[in-house]
Amino acid sequence: MHISPAARRVLNLVFAQSAAQAALNRPRLERGAGLPRAELNAALAELAQRGLIDAQRLRLTLPGLAVAVASGTRATTRARSVARKARRKQAVSAPIALFSQREPPRAVA
C-alpha cells in the first residue's frame, strides 16, 4: 500500500495525538503537520478512501492503527508519565505511610 508523504504525516500525527488523549481538530492538525488546509483535506480524503481514518471524527480505524504502528510511529508517553507522577505524589503525601509504596493498600484491623 503506497501512501503519500503528506497522508503518512497526518496518519502519524493522528496516532500520536490520539495516544496523548488530546482533542483533535483540523486547525490543530494543520499546525502539527505543517500542511495548508487544501493539502490536509487531500491527505484526509486519501486516508479515508483507504479506510485508515474516519475523516469526520478524526480517529484512526483499526487498519489505520495497524499501519501507524507498523510504520514505526511512537505514541507520546507524556500523559502516562504525568499520571504516574501524580499517583506517586498522592502516595507520598499521605499523613501516615503504613505500607510501602509498591504494596497495594489493604484493610487494617
HELIX and SHEET records of a PDB file:
HELIX    1   1 PRO A    5  ALA A   19  1                                  15    
HELIX    2   2 ARG A   26  ALA A   33  1                                   8    
HELIX    3   3 ARG A   37  GLN A   49  1                                  13    
HELIX    4   4 LEU A   62  ALA A   70  1                                   9    
HELIX    5   5 ARG A   78  VAL A   92  1                                  15    
SHEET    1   A 2 ILE A  53  ASP A  54  0                                        
SHEET    2   A 2 ARG A  59  LEU A  60 -1                                        
END                                                                             
